[in-house]
Structures are given as C-alpha cells and as structure tokens.
Amino acid sequence: MVRAVNGRSGALLLFNPDTNRLELEARHLLPNVNDGLTFELGQGLPGWVALHGQPLLATDVDADARYRAVHEHVRCQMAVPLRADEHVVGVVFVDHERAGAFTARELELLGTLADETARMLRRLWHFEHLQDKARQFETLITTGQSLVAKLEAQDLFDTLTRDARHMLAGRACSLLLHDSERNTLRCVSLAAEIPLAPPAGDLPPATCLAGVTLNTRRQAEFLDIQSPEYRGLADLPDDPGLHSVLITPLIYEQEVLGALIVFSGRVHRFDNDAKRLCAALASLGAVALQNTRLYARVFRSEETLRKSEQLTTLGLLAAEIAHEIRNPLTVLKLLHGGLGLDFAADDPRRTDMRVIGEKLDQLEAIVTRVLQFGQTPSNLHSRWSLADIVNDTLLLVRLKLAQAKVQVHYEPPARTPFVEGHKGQLQQVLLNVILNAMQAMPGGGSLTVTLVTEGPAAVLDLTDTGTGIPPAIRDRIFDSFLSGREGGTGLGLAIAKRVMLSHHGDIVLVTTGYKGTTMRLKLPVAR
C-alpha cells in the first residue's frame, strides 16, 4: 500500500478492545520505531481516524494539531480506517517527507486498498476463529472420551487441567478442590508451559482468588493478576507471565466441588465461546470426579460385601450408585447433545462424536444393570441368557479388575444357552469366583471365561493364572468356614455351592496348580 500511493513509510494498526488502543501490526520503513507503537483513540491522526471512522489527509503535519510525530522527517501523512461489519478494527497510515505529497486521489486509493485489506483480514480472522473452535471442540471431544474411562482421581485431575489449558491456549491451568467440612481449598493439579510449583496445603477461601466462586457459584474473570491488588493471594502460582484469569466452578447437584482456573499469558478478555467451553469442561469434570468418588466407595464396600455374602449390601450399594450416577449422566448427555455439532460425513470428528454418545449410553446401561442386579425380582426364578449374566457381572467388576491389572478374555458364544434361575444369586456365585481369581493374582494376570453348551447342560469355565489352591485344602474348598486367605470368612464357595445345587447345577474345581486354577459352573439348559 505504501508503494501504491508513492509513500515513503507506513504502518497497519489494529484495535485491541482489551487495551482500548491501536497497536502496531505491520510496518514499512519506519525508522526508530519499535513494535510497541500504540495510539489511544483520538490520539494522533490514526487515533482520530479510529475514533471518527473517517479518512484523513494532513498535507502539512506541522499545521495540524492532531498530528503525533512518529519520526522527525514526516511532513505529510494520510490515514484511513479498516472496517469489518461496519466497525473500525484498525487504521492504515502512510507518510511522506515532503509537504503536499499526497492529494485526495492518493487518499481515495489508500481507502480502496484498505477496504480490500479489511476483507482479507476478515476472511483470515474467520479462518483462524474456525481453527480455534475446531481445536477446542476436538479437545472437548477427546476429554469427554477420556474422562469416561478415568478410574484414578489424580489421573482425572491432571487430564482436566492439561486439556483445559490446551483448549483455551492458556499459559497455565490449576484445579482446586473444596473441602466443605473444613471449608478449605487445595490445589490438586497444575499444568503449565513452564515448571511451576503448585500452591501448597489447605488454603482458606478468603485468601484465594477462587474463593469468589464458592459464594457466587458463577464464572469469574480477572483482567490482569499482575496488578498490585492481587499480590499475596494464596492460590496464584508464582509466575510473572500470568495475566488474565478465568475461574469456573465445578458444581455437582448444587454443591461446589472446586474450581478450574485458566491463566492466560497476556492481558485479554475471554470471549463467550471460551467461557461456554470451559463451563462444559468443568461440568464434565464435576461428573467424572463424583463418579471416581462413588467407585472408590464401591471398592471400600467390597470387604463388607465379601465377608457378609449378603445380596442386601450389594442391593443397597446398587441403588445408591444408580441414584448418584444417573443424574450426572443425564446432565452429561444433555451437554453433549447441546453442543450442536454437525460435522461432515467424512470428518473424523463425526466418528468421535458418535463414540462419545455410545460411551454415554454404555455408562447408562451399566447403571441400569447395577440397579437391576441389586433389586429383588418379583419372580425369583425366570428364564435368563447365561451369556448376559456373565456380561453383566463382568461389567460390574471391570473397574476392580482393571485396578488389579487383570485382563479378561471372554467371547460370548454365537448361540447363548438360557437357564432357569434367580439372576441375582447366579451373579453372586459368578462374582465370588471372579473375585477369588483376582485375589489369587496379586501381581496381575489374566482371567479366561469360556461358555459352551454340552448336551442338556450349560458349562461355564473360569481359568486364572494365579498361584493355585494349597494342596492341604483342595478337597475342602466348598466346606463352610474354610478359608485359605487371610481375612476370608470361608463362606464364599460354600454359599456358591448351595446356590448352584438349588438351581439343579453344580460348581467344581477342575484343575489347580502353580500355573493357575479352573473353576467350572454347570447349569441345566432351560427348555
């Protein structure tokens, strides 16, 4: 543009709404001018043009009081606005060392070139905006898939902060959890561009920037935490490169579980899209956090379940899980469906969205199975698919098996046998055998489940790679109060034996040794 109007030097300035100033974006032959050149609205000829939205020609800058000297050799200057959707987004100015070098003709030509430049900038900004949104949605999709599978709390925390920082292109991101009993905040994860020490210890909310979200239950935004009024706050990492902050509360059923804090490396305001995406991510995190807590409660209740061998405990636990998880799952599905993403048929993200939907449906199905497992059926003996009983039970214990590093190998038969019986009791037998096998493999291993039909009977074999049953008790493993494990009640296999016999079936030990054990369950096939 400078050459087109026979100018000597010039610059393109863009308006920054965060600072309310024109800032240097590009320049040509501006001596002794650094990249920090800025104009306030109304300051200098560029500032006047930005404020009034009109082109301006100063044939002699010495005679124009509005002129602000950029370098000493300028005698003539003209400036035109850059417009996008009827809004001034920047200014282009061109200088000359000779007074009267520009006329209305050059001013009109510069305006035409500026209009074309503005159109190109709009397309470029739109493309960059779409790229940013695509990156953010990809992160949200990936995070949604990842959070569904998280079993360990710390793994969940680190994933949440890492993905939130990536999604909003932040310099750092931290996660603080709220202890409602002691009314304290604790930093459980910090992801940053550079190594940073997370705030240590239990922090009183009154000393934290995140404390505001505990009271308002809303997102809070702060323009620049390097300002003096933010010094000394306990939850801010020690990094002078952190500036703008977006704090999003993690809320589950009206309870604030914590706060997700995104730190930007520059002073700016987070747009509404960024706030909505961060809110969606925080909602996903709150649901996933509550699920990890519920799963931990399941594991803690396991010893009680194993010792009592009563279906009542499992029923109560199932009802609690169904009540606690179904509501957040509904919220999660609504958030997922409300994103309104409609990718092209050949876009791989369309598959990602489908997978997330399927995983959410799978979680809902698991909750339903848990509830059905814990309920006492009105008709105690019904016709059941034995393959479905195996599937349901494996789903119930898959998290525990994964934690114990036990891999399950099970291929349902092409034609599943049906049996007559009490589904809950049969699942209890299968659960007992699976947990026994898992405890026989303290360092991990594999569990192979095989289901076949042999004449009038359905045969279910469970083979582990554990240490085997001690020879001294092999012949008495189905006796009451016999346990080969410290802390065991000795009732598990005895009850399993009685349940199988009451169903006109049996449970037997097929093989055992240092390479593993195989238990066999046989039931008559329903007619």
C-alpha positions as CSV (number, residue, x, y, z in Angstrom):
1,M,0.0,0.0,0.0
2,V,2.9,2.4,0.7
3,R,4.3,1.9,-2.7
4,A,0.9,2.1,-4.4
5,V,0.4,5.6,-3.2
6,N,4.0,6.6,-3.7
7,G,4.6,7.0,0.1
8,R,7.9,6.6,1.9
9,S,6.8,4.8,5.1
10,G,3.6,3.5,6.7
11,A,2.0,1.1,9.2
12,L,-1.0,-1.0,9.8
13,L,-2.5,-0.7,13.3
14,L,-5.2,-2.9,14.8
15,F,-7.6,-2.0,17.5
16,N,-7.2,-4.1,20.8
17,P,-10.5,-4.0,22.7
18,D,-8.8,-5.2,25.9
19,T,-6.4,-2.2,26.0
20,N,-8.7,0.2,24.0
21,R,-5.7,1.2,21.9
22,L,-4.4,0.9,18.3
23,E,-1.4,-1.4,18.3
24,L,1.2,-1.9,15.6
25,E,0.6,-5.0,13.5
26,A,2.8,-4.3,10.4
27,R,5.1,-1.5,9.2
28,H,7.2,-0.4,6.2
29,L,10.3,1.7,6.6
30,L,9.5,3.4,9.9
31,P,12.9,4.4,11.3
32,N,13.4,4.3,15.1
33,V,10.0,2.8,15.7
34,N,9.7,-0.4,17.8
35,D,6.9,-2.9,17.9
36,G,5.4,-1.3,20.9
37,L,4.0,1.7,18.9
38,T,0.4,2.4,20.1
39,F,-2.2,5.1,19.8
40,E,-5.1,5.8,22.1
41,L,-8.4,6.6,20.5
42,G,-8.3,10.2,19.3
43,Q,-4.5,10.4,19.7
44,G,-2.6,11.4,16.5
45,L,-4.1,11.2,13.0
46,P,-4.5,7.3,13.3
47,G,-6.3,7.7,16.7
48,W,-8.6,10.4,15.2
49,V,-9.5,8.2,12.2
50,A,-10.2,5.2,14.5
51,L,-12.4,7.4,16.8
52,H,-14.4,9.0,14.0
53,G,-14.3,6.3,11.3
54,Q,-13.3,8.7,8.6
55,P,-10.2,9.0,6.3
56,L,-7.9,12.0,7.0
57,L,-5.3,13.8,4.9
58,A,-2.8,16.2,6.5
59,T,-0.9,17.8,3.6
60,D,1.3,19.6,6.2
61,V,1.5,17.9,9.5
62,D,3.1,20.9,11.1
63,A,-0.1,22.8,10.6
64,D,-2.3,20.0,12.0
65,A,-2.6,20.0,15.8
66,R,-3.9,16.4,15.7
67,Y,-0.6,15.0,14.4
68,R,1.6,13.0,16.7
69,A,5.2,12.6,15.5
70,V,6.3,9.1,14.9
71,H,9.7,10.1,13.4
72,E,11.1,13.6,12.6
73,H,11.2,13.5,8.8
74,V,7.4,13.2,8.2
75,R,5.8,16.3,6.6
76,C,2.7,14.7,5.0
77,Q,0.5,11.9,6.4
78,M,-2.8,10.3,5.5
79,A,-4.7,7.7,7.4
80,V,-7.8,5.6,6.5
81,P,-9.9,3.2,8.7
82,L,-10.1,-0.6,8.3
83,R,-13.7,-1.7,8.7
84,A,-15.2,-5.1,9.5
85,D,-19.0,-5.3,9.7
86,E,-19.3,-1.5,9.9
87,H,-16.9,-1.4,12.9
88,V,-13.5,0.1,12.8
89,V,-11.0,-2.6,13.5
90,G,-7.8,-0.8,12.6
91,V,-6.1,2.1,10.7
92,V,-3.6,2.3,7.9
93,F,-1.4,5.4,7.7
94,V,1.2,6.4,5.1
95,D,3.9,9.1,5.5
96,H,6.0,11.3,3.2
97,E,8.9,13.6,3.9
98,R,7.5,16.3,1.5
99,A,4.6,18.5,2.4
100,G,1.7,18.2,-0.1
101,A,3.0,14.9,-1.4
102,F,-0.5,13.3,-1.1
103,T,-3.7,14.5,-2.6
104,A,-7.4,13.4,-2.4
105,R,-6.6,11.0,-5.2
106,E,-4.0,9.1,-3.2
107,L,-6.3,9.2,-0.1
108,E,-9.1,7.6,-2.2
109,L,-6.7,4.9,-3.5
110,L,-5.4,4.2,0.0
111,G,-9.1,3.8,1.2
112,T,-9.8,1.3,-1.6
113,L,-6.7,-0.7,-0.7
114,A,-7.7,-0.6,3.0
115,D,-11.1,-1.9,2.2
116,E,-9.6,-4.8,0.3
117,T,-7.2,-5.4,3.1
118,A,-10.1,-5.4,5.6
119,R,-11.9,-8.0,3.6
120,M,-8.8,-10.2,3.5
121,L,-8.4,-9.8,7.3
122,R,-12.0,-10.7,7.9
123,R,-11.5,-13.9,5.9
124,L,-8.2,-14.6,7.7
125,W,-9.8,-14.0,11.2
126,H,-12.8,-16.1,10.3
127,F,-10.5,-18.9,9.3
128,E,-8.4,-18.6,12.4
129,H,-11.6,-18.5,14.5
130,L,-12.8,-21.7,12.9
131,Q,-9.4,-23.3,13.5
132,D,-9.6,-22.3,17.2
133,K,-13.1,-23.6,17.6
134,A,-12.2,-26.8,15.9
135,R,-9.2,-27.3,18.2
136,Q,-11.4,-26.5,21.2
137,F,-14.1,-28.9,20.2
138,E,-11.6,-31.6,19.4
139,T,-10.2,-31.2,22.9
140,L,-13.6,-31.3,24.4
141,I,-14.5,-34.5,22.5
142,T,-11.2,-36.1,23.4
143,T,-11.6,-35.1,27.0
144,G,-15.1,-36.4,27.1
145,Q,-13.9,-39.7,25.9
146,S,-11.0,-39.8,28.3
147,L,-13.0,-38.8,31.4
148,V,-15.5,-41.6,30.9
149,A,-12.7,-44.1,31.3
150,K,-10.9,-42.4,34.2
151,L,-10.6,-44.6,37.3
152,E,-7.9,-42.8,39.4
153,A,-8.7,-39.4,40.8
154,Q,-5.2,-37.9,40.2
155,D,-5.3,-39.1,36.6
156,L,-8.6,-37.3,36.2
157,F,-7.3,-34.1,37.8
158,D,-4.2,-34.0,35.5
159,T,-6.2,-34.7,32.4
160,L,-8.7,-32.0,33.3
161,T,-6.0,-29.2,33.8
162,R,-3.9,-30.3,30.8
163,D,-6.9,-30.3,28.4
164,A,-8.4,-27.1,29.7
165,R,-5.1,-25.3,29.2
166,H,-4.8,-26.7,25.7
167,M,-8.4,-25.9,24.8
168,L,-8.1,-22.2,25.8
169,A,-4.5,-21.8,24.8
170,G,-3.6,-20.8,28.3
171,R,-0.2,-20.4,29.9
172,A,-1.3,-22.4,32.9
173,C,-4.3,-24.2,34.4
174,S,-4.9,-25.3,38.0
175,L,-7.6,-27.3,39.7
176,L,-8.6,-26.6,43.3
177,L,-10.9,-28.9,45.3
178,H,-13.2,-27.6,48.1
179,D,-13.4,-29.4,51.4
180,S,-16.9,-28.4,52.6
181,E,-16.4,-29.8,56.1
182,R,-13.2,-27.8,56.8
183,N,-14.1,-25.0,54.3
184,T,-10.6,-25.1,52.6
185,L,-9.3,-25.2,49.1
186,R,-6.4,-27.5,48.0
187,C,-4.6,-27.4,44.6
188,V,-4.6,-31.0,43.3
189,S,-3.2,-30.3,39.8
190,L,-1.3,-27.7,37.9
191,A,-0.5,-27.8,34.2
192,A,1.8,-25.1,32.8
193,E,4.1,-24.2,29.9
194,I,7.0,-23.9,32.3
195,P,7.6,-25.9,35.5
196,L,5.7,-24.2,38.4
197,A,5.2,-25.2,42.0
198,P,1.5,-25.6,42.8
199,P,0.1,-23.7,45.8
200,A,0.7,-26.0,48.8
201,G,-1.5,-27.0,51.7
202,D,-5.1,-26.3,52.7
203,L,-6.0,-22.7,51.7
204,P,-8.7,-20.6,53.4
205,P,-11.1,-19.4,50.6
206,A,-10.8,-15.8,51.9
207,T,-7.1,-15.9,50.9
208,C,-7.8,-17.2,47.4
209,L,-8.9,-15.7,44.2
210,A,-11.0,-18.8,43.6
211,G,-12.9,-18.1,46.8
212,V,-15.3,-15.8,45.0
213,T,-16.7,-18.8,43.1
214,L,-17.7,-20.6,46.3
215,N,-20.1,-17.8,47.1
216,T,-21.4,-16.8,43.6
217,R,-21.3,-20.3,42.0
218,R,-20.5,-18.5,38.8
219,Q,-17.6,-18.0,36.5
220,A,-15.3,-15.1,37.4
221,E,-12.9,-13.3,35.1
222,F,-10.0,-11.1,36.1
223,L,-8.2,-9.0,33.6
224,D,-4.6,-8.9,35.0
225,I,-3.5,-10.6,38.2
226,Q,-0.1,-8.8,38.0
227,S,-1.9,-5.7,39.3
228,P,-0.9,-4.8,42.9
229,E,-4.4,-5.7,44.3
230,Y,-3.8,-9.4,43.5
231,R,-0.5,-9.7,45.3
232,G,-0.4,-12.2,48.1
233,L,-3.3,-14.4,47.1
234,A,-2.6,-17.9,48.1
235,D,-3.9,-19.8,45.1
236,L,-1.9,-17.9,42.4
237,P,1.2,-19.6,41.0
238,D,4.5,-17.6,41.2
239,D,4.8,-16.7,37.6
240,P,5.0,-13.1,36.4
241,G,4.0,-14.3,32.9
242,L,0.4,-15.0,34.1
243,H,-2.1,-12.2,33.4
244,S,-5.8,-12.7,32.6
245,V,-7.7,-15.4,34.6
246,L,-10.9,-17.3,34.1
247,I,-12.3,-19.2,37.1
248,T,-15.0,-21.8,36.5
249,P,-16.7,-23.6,39.5
250,L,-17.1,-27.4,39.4
251,I,-20.7,-27.9,40.5
252,Y,-22.4,-31.2,41.2
253,E,-26.1,-31.1,42.4
254,Q,-25.8,-27.6,43.8
255,E,-22.5,-28.3,45.6
256,V,-19.3,-26.6,44.6
257,L,-16.7,-29.3,44.4
258,G,-13.9,-27.0,43.4
259,A,-12.7,-24.5,40.8
260,L,-10.9,-24.8,37.4
261,I,-8.6,-21.8,36.9
262,V,-7.2,-21.0,33.4
263,F,-4.4,-18.4,33.3
264,S,-3.6,-16.5,30.1
265,G,-0.1,-15.3,29.2
266,R,-1.4,-12.0,28.0
267,V,-3.9,-9.4,29.1
268,H,-7.2,-10.0,27.3
269,R,-10.9,-10.8,27.9
270,F,-12.2,-14.4,27.4
271,D,-14.9,-14.5,24.8
272,N,-18.3,-16.1,25.4
273,D,-17.3,-19.2,23.4
274,A,-14.3,-19.8,25.6
275,K,-16.4,-19.4,28.7
276,R,-19.0,-21.8,27.5
277,L,-16.4,-24.4,26.5
278,C,-14.7,-24.1,29.9
279,A,-18.1,-24.4,31.7
280,A,-18.8,-27.6,29.7
281,L,-15.4,-29.0,30.5
282,A,-15.9,-28.1,34.2
283,S,-19.3,-29.9,34.2
284,L,-17.7,-33.0,32.6
285,G,-15.0,-32.8,35.3
286,A,-17.5,-32.5,38.1
287,V,-19.5,-35.5,37.0
288,A,-16.3,-37.6,36.4
289,L,-15.0,-36.5,39.9
290,Q,-18.2,-37.6,41.6
291,N,-18.0,-40.9,39.7
292,T,-14.5,-41.6,40.9
293,R,-15.6,-41.0,44.4
294,L,-18.6,-43.3,44.0
295,Y,-16.4,-46.0,42.6
296,A,-14.0,-45.6,45.5
297,R,-16.9,-46.1,47.8
298,V,-17.8,-49.3,45.9
299,F,-14.3,-50.6,46.4
300,R,-14.3,-49.7,50.1
301,S,-17.6,-51.5,50.5
302,E,-16.3,-54.7,48.8
303,E,-14.8,-56.2,52.0
304,T,-18.1,-55.8,53.8
305,L,-19.8,-57.5,50.8
306,R,-17.3,-60.3,50.7
307,K,-17.5,-61.1,54.4
308,S,-21.3,-60.9,54.7
309,E,-22.0,-62.6,51.4
310,Q,-25.4,-60.9,51.5
311,L,-27.1,-59.6,48.5
312,T,-28.7,-56.9,50.6
313,T,-25.5,-55.0,50.8
314,L,-25.0,-55.1,47.1
315,G,-28.6,-54.1,46.5
316,L,-28.2,-51.0,48.7
317,L,-25.0,-50.1,47.0
318,A,-26.5,-50.6,43.6
319,A,-29.4,-48.4,44.5
320,E,-27.1,-45.7,45.7
321,I,-24.9,-45.9,42.6
322,A,-27.9,-45.8,40.3
323,H,-29.3,-42.7,42.2
324,E,-26.0,-40.9,42.3
325,I,-24.7,-41.6,38.8
326,R,-27.9,-41.5,36.7
327,N,-28.5,-37.8,37.4
328,P,-25.0,-36.6,36.4
329,L,-25.1,-38.9,33.4
330,T,-28.3,-37.2,32.3
331,V,-26.5,-33.8,32.6
332,L,-23.6,-35.2,30.7
333,K,-25.8,-36.4,27.8
334,L,-27.6,-33.0,27.7
335,L,-24.3,-31.2,27.5
336,H,-23.1,-33.5,24.7
337,G,-26.3,-33.2,22.8
338,G,-26.5,-29.4,23.3
339,L,-23.1,-28.7,21.6
340,G,-25.0,-28.9,18.3
341,L,-22.0,-30.1,16.3
342,D,-22.8,-31.3,12.8
343,F,-19.6,-32.3,11.1
344,A,-19.3,-33.5,7.5
345,A,-19.8,-37.2,6.8
346,D,-16.1,-37.6,6.0
347,D,-14.9,-35.6,9.0
348,P,-13.2,-37.9,11.6
349,R,-14.7,-35.8,14.4
350,R,-18.1,-37.1,13.4
351,T,-17.0,-40.5,14.4
352,D,-15.6,-39.1,17.7
353,M,-19.0,-37.5,18.5
354,R,-20.7,-40.9,17.8
355,V,-18.2,-42.7,20.0
356,I,-18.9,-40.3,22.9
357,G,-22.6,-40.8,22.5
358,E,-22.1,-44.6,22.5
359,K,-19.9,-44.4,25.6
360,L,-22.5,-42.3,27.4
361,D,-25.2,-44.9,26.5
362,Q,-22.9,-47.6,27.7
363,L,-22.5,-45.9,31.1
364,E,-26.2,-45.5,31.4
365,A,-26.7,-49.2,30.6
366,I,-24.2,-50.1,33.3
367,V,-26.1,-48.1,35.8
368,T,-29.3,-49.8,34.8
369,R,-27.7,-53.2,35.2
370,V,-26.3,-52.4,38.6
371,L,-29.8,-51.3,39.7
372,Q,-31.4,-54.5,38.3
373,F,-28.7,-56.6,40.0
374,G,-29.4,-55.1,43.4
375,Q,-33.1,-55.4,43.2
376,T,-35.1,-58.4,44.3
377,P,-37.1,-59.6,41.3
378,S,-40.8,-60.2,41.8
379,N,-40.5,-63.6,40.2
380,L,-37.4,-65.2,41.8
381,H,-36.9,-67.8,39.1
382,S,-37.1,-66.6,35.5
383,R,-35.6,-67.5,32.2
384,W,-32.2,-65.8,31.6
385,S,-29.5,-65.7,29.0
386,L,-26.4,-67.1,30.7
387,A,-24.2,-65.0,28.4
388,D,-26.0,-61.9,29.6
389,I,-25.5,-62.8,33.2
390,V,-21.7,-63.2,32.5
391,N,-21.6,-59.9,30.7
392,D,-23.4,-58.0,33.4
393,T,-21.2,-59.4,36.1
394,L,-18.0,-58.7,34.2
395,L,-19.2,-55.1,33.7
396,L,-19.8,-54.8,37.5
397,V,-16.2,-55.8,38.3
398,R,-14.3,-54.5,35.3
399,L,-13.0,-51.4,37.2
400,K,-11.8,-53.6,40.1
401,L,-10.1,-56.0,37.6
402,A,-8.5,-53.1,35.8
403,Q,-7.1,-51.7,39.0
404,A,-5.7,-55.2,39.8
405,K,-4.2,-55.4,36.3
406,V,-6.2,-58.5,35.5
407,Q,-7.1,-58.9,31.8
408,V,-10.4,-60.6,31.0
409,H,-10.7,-62.8,27.9
410,Y,-14.3,-63.7,27.1
411,E,-16.0,-64.3,23.8
412,P,-19.8,-64.9,24.1
413,P,-21.0,-67.9,22.2
414,A,-22.8,-67.5,18.9
415,R,-25.9,-69.2,20.4
416,T,-26.2,-68.4,24.1
417,P,-27.8,-71.0,26.4
418,F,-30.7,-70.0,28.5
419,V,-31.2,-71.1,32.1
420,E,-34.0,-71.0,34.7
421,G,-33.0,-69.4,37.9
422,H,-32.5,-66.4,40.3
423,K,-30.4,-64.0,38.4
424,G,-29.1,-62.2,41.5
425,Q,-28.0,-65.4,43.1
426,L,-26.3,-66.7,40.0
427,Q,-24.4,-63.4,39.6
428,Q,-23.4,-63.6,43.3
429,V,-21.8,-67.1,42.6
430,L,-20.0,-65.7,39.5
431,L,-18.9,-62.6,41.4
432,N,-17.4,-64.8,44.1
433,V,-15.4,-66.9,41.7
434,I,-14.1,-63.9,39.8
435,L,-13.0,-62.1,43.0
436,N,-11.3,-65.2,44.3
437,A,-9.4,-65.5,41.0
438,M,-8.4,-61.8,41.2
439,Q,-7.1,-62.2,44.7
440,A,-5.0,-65.2,43.6
441,M,-3.2,-62.9,41.1
442,P,-1.8,-60.1,43.4
443,G,0.6,-59.0,40.7
444,G,-1.9,-59.1,37.9
445,G,-2.6,-61.8,35.3
446,S,-5.4,-63.0,33.0
447,L,-8.9,-64.5,33.5
448,T,-10.3,-66.6,30.7
449,V,-14.1,-67.2,30.7
450,T,-15.5,-69.8,28.4
451,L,-19.2,-70.6,27.9
452,V,-20.3,-73.7,25.9
453,T,-23.3,-76.0,25.7
454,E,-22.7,-79.7,26.3
455,G,-25.9,-81.7,25.8
456,P,-28.5,-80.6,28.3
457,A,-26.1,-78.5,30.3
458,A,-24.5,-75.1,30.0
459,V,-20.9,-75.2,31.1
460,L,-19.0,-72.1,32.3
461,D,-15.3,-72.3,32.9
462,L,-13.2,-69.6,34.6
463,T,-9.5,-70.0,34.4
464,D,-7.0,-67.7,36.1
465,T,-3.2,-67.5,36.0
466,G,-2.8,-67.3,39.8
467,T,-0.8,-69.3,42.3
468,G,-3.3,-72.1,42.7
469,I,-5.1,-73.5,45.7
470,P,-2.9,-75.0,48.5
471,P,-3.0,-78.9,48.4
472,A,-4.0,-79.1,52.0
473,I,-7.4,-77.6,51.4
474,R,-8.2,-78.5,47.8
475,D,-10.6,-81.2,48.9
476,R,-12.4,-79.0,51.3
477,I,-12.8,-75.7,49.5
478,F,-16.6,-76.0,49.4
479,D,-16.8,-76.6,53.2
480,S,-18.2,-73.8,55.4
481,F,-15.8,-71.6,57.3
482,L,-12.8,-72.9,55.4
483,S,-10.7,-70.1,54.0
484,G,-7.2,-70.2,52.5
485,R,-6.9,-66.4,52.6
486,E,-6.1,-64.1,55.5
487,G,-9.3,-62.1,56.4
488,G,-11.6,-64.5,54.5
489,T,-14.8,-65.8,56.0
490,G,-14.7,-69.2,54.4
491,L,-18.4,-68.9,53.4
492,G,-18.0,-67.7,49.7
493,L,-17.6,-71.0,47.9
494,A,-19.8,-72.9,50.4
495,I,-22.7,-70.5,49.6
496,A,-21.9,-70.7,45.9
497,K,-22.1,-74.5,46.1
498,R,-25.5,-74.3,47.8
499,V,-26.8,-71.8,45.2
500,M,-25.7,-74.0,42.3
501,L,-27.3,-77.1,43.8
502,S,-30.5,-75.2,44.4
503,H,-30.5,-74.5,40.7
504,H,-30.0,-78.2,39.9
505,G,-26.4,-77.4,38.9
506,D,-23.0,-77.6,40.5
507,I,-19.7,-75.9,40.9
508,V,-16.5,-77.9,40.8
509,L,-12.7,-77.5,40.8
510,V,-11.4,-78.7,37.5
511,T,-7.6,-78.0,37.8
512,T,-5.3,-76.1,40.1
513,G,-1.6,-75.6,40.3
514,Y,1.2,-73.1,40.2
515,K,0.1,-72.1,36.7
516,G,-3.5,-71.3,37.7
517,T,-6.9,-72.6,38.6
518,T,-10.0,-73.5,36.6
519,M,-13.5,-73.5,38.2
520,R,-16.5,-74.9,36.4
521,L,-20.1,-74.0,36.8
522,K,-22.8,-76.2,35.3
523,L,-26.5,-75.5,34.9
524,P,-29.3,-77.3,33.1
525,V,-30.3,-75.6,29.9
526,A,-33.9,-74.2,30.1
527,R,-36.4,-76.0,27.8
